[in-house]
Amino acid sequence: MTDPDGSLTPPETTGFDLADPGYRAAVTDLLGALAYGELRAFSQLAADAELAPSLVQRSELAFLADQELGHYALLADRLRSLGVEPEQAMEPFVAPIDAFHERTRPSGWLEGLVKAYVGEGIAQDFYREIAAYVDADTRDLVIRVLDDNGRADFVVGAVRDAIAADPRVGGRLALWGRRLVGEALSQAQHVAVERDSLGALLIGAPGRPAADLAELGRMFVRLTDEHSRRMGRLGLAA
């Protein structure tokens, strides 16, 4: 169900039972995907920090990388509390997430910033959507680890400053952003289709709320719309 603004309304927190093997597998997959995403985000931001043109920017990215590592630790702790080793939960997502990062390797500092904001933003929006179909405790953890920790303000400021200094940069970064949205949406669709447990969260299982197929279509429309808003904040054409 959606709110008047088009966002997804979380269903009632009934029908969620971690003793149910199917639901437990779904939560494990959701947390495992997020955990590996956060681990990769840490590595990417740490690498991007080395390319920063100033010490202030390097320090800012190092701080953001540390925040991602803290998010990973929260997810790993929750997985262990469910009796699952983090590495086991992350393993199914290593190949698709690594493939996304290989296909979207930035060529420089500014492309890395746009990827951190736009590319990772789409993945995070996707997991927020899925989190509407899990229990309240899991949902709260997901929302907590998806907080951008000031990343948006930092990236928007840096990219807008670069465009102001050289307007030609804007066209190149706009093309890069369009490439990122295609790759990120493809990855999200792959994860939703290939992982049966996550698919069951969205399509539904007896006794649990779920989206219908029309809602799934609207979900991907919302992901695209949010991407356009992010590009607008950067001063780039979507």
ZARO-110341 format. One record per residue (C-alpha): residue in three letters; y, z, x. Coordinates in steps of 0.02 Angstrom, whole numbers, plus 50000, padded with zeros to 5 digits. Example, Ala and Ser with C-alpha at 12.3 -4.5 7.8 and 13.67 -1.06 7.14 Angstrom:
BEGIN
ala497755039050615
ser499475035750684
END
This chain:
BEGIN
met500005000050000
thr501764996550061
asp503435005150040
pro504944995649969
asp505484991350146
gly503824982850179
ser503104996450290
leu501375003250262
thr501195019150160
pro499855030450234
pro498465033550109
glu497955050650053
thr497005059950188
thr495385060450090
gly493725052550131
phe493935055550318
asp492445064550394
leu492155064750581
ala490355069450544
asp490145051950473
pro489515041250619
gly490445025750559
tyr492115034450544
arg491855043750708
ala491515027150795
ala493115019950721
val494175034550783
thr493335033450954
asp493745014950964
leu495545017650911
leu495825031451038
gly494865021851173
ala495925006251148
leu497515016451154
ala496945026151307
tyr496595010451408
gly498215002751347
glu499165018051409
leu498245017751575
arg498694999351600
ala500485002551546
phe500605016151680
ser499975004251813
gln501134990151755
leu502685000951749
ala502295008351920
ala502124990651990
asp503724985051903
ala504644999751981
glu504314992352152
leu505254976552098
ala506774985952032
pro508394979952111
ser509144997452122
leu508565014952157
val509195020851987
gln508135007751898
arg506635011752007
ser506795030151964
glu506925026251778
leu505365015651777
ala504415028551879
phe504865041551747
leu504265030151607
ala502645026951701
asp502365045651715
gln502615047251527
glu501255034251497
leu500065044051609
gly500435059551506
his499995049951347
tyr498365044451425
ala497945062651465
leu498235067651282
leu497065053951221
ala495755058151351
asp495775076451299
arg495565071751117
leu494105060351156
arg493245074051255
ser493495085851108
leu492505073151005
gly491115073551134
val491555056451207
glu491985052951388
pro493625043151399
glu492865029851512
gln491495026551385
ala492755024851244
met493895013351346
glu492545001651414
pro492464989551264
phe494334986251281
val494454983651469
ala494074964951464
pro495244959951320
ile496694970751379
asp496494965151560
ala496414947051500
phe498064949251407
his498884956151563
glu498184942151671
arg498834928851551
thr500554937151544
arg500854941551725
pro502754942551747
ser503564932351883
gly504934944851917
trp505864960651871
leu506654954651709
glu505064946651642
gly504184963051677
leu505484972551576
val505344960551428
lys503454961951434
ala503534980951435
tyr504644980851281
val504084965651183
gly502264963151232
glu501774981351232
gly502824984051076
ile501754972050974
ala500154980851029
gln500914997650985
asp501444991550813
phe499664985550783
tyr498935002550823
arg500235011150713
glu499645000250570
ile497825005150600
ala498335023450611
ala498815022950427
tyr496945022850389
val496385038050488
asp496485056750462
ala498135065750482
asp497715073950649
thr497215057450728
arg498715048650651
asp499915061650720
leu499175059750895
val499315040750886
ile501135041450832
arg501505054050969
val500785043551109
leu501635027751045
asp503375035151060
asp504365023851177
asn505145038351275
gly506805029551293
arg506005013551357
ala506895003151226
asp508645008951274
phe508315006451459
val507574988951440
val508874983051314
gly510284988651427
ala509554980751584
val509144964051500
arg510834962651412
asp511734966551575
ala510744952851663
ile511154940151527
ala512994944751534
ala512984941851721
asp512074925151705
pro511894917851528
arg510574905451591
val509374920151606
gly509344921951416
gly508504905151384
arg507114908351509
leu506784925751442
ala506774919551262
leu505384907251307
trp504444921351393
gly504624932351239
arg503904918651128
arg502414917051244
leu502144935651240
val502104936651050
gly500774923251040
glu499674931651168
ala499914949051096
leu499524943850917
ser497984934550978
gln497394950251067
ala497684960950912
gln496704948850804
his495294948450932
val495164967350932
ala495214968350742
val493844955350723
glu492704959750868
arg492614978550845
asp491644981850685
ser492175000050676
leu494024995750679
gly493734982050554
ala492894994650440
leu494455005350447
leu495494990950382
ile494264982450265
gly493564998850204
ala491995009150187
pro491345018850037
gly492425034050001
arg493855029250117
pro495535020850081
ala495795003650155
ala496874988250157
asp496384972650061
leu496424955350138
ala498154951850070
glu498784967750152
leu498034962450317
gly499034946350306
arg500604956250270
met500224967250419
phe500304952550539
val501904946650456
arg502644963950489
leu502104963050671
thr502994946350689
asp504554952650600
glu504654967850712
his504474956550864
ser505974946550803
arg506994962550787
arg506554967550964
met507054950651031
gly508704952250937
arg509044969051018
leu508794960851188
gly510024947251142
leu508644934151144
ala508194921151014
ala506464923850937
END
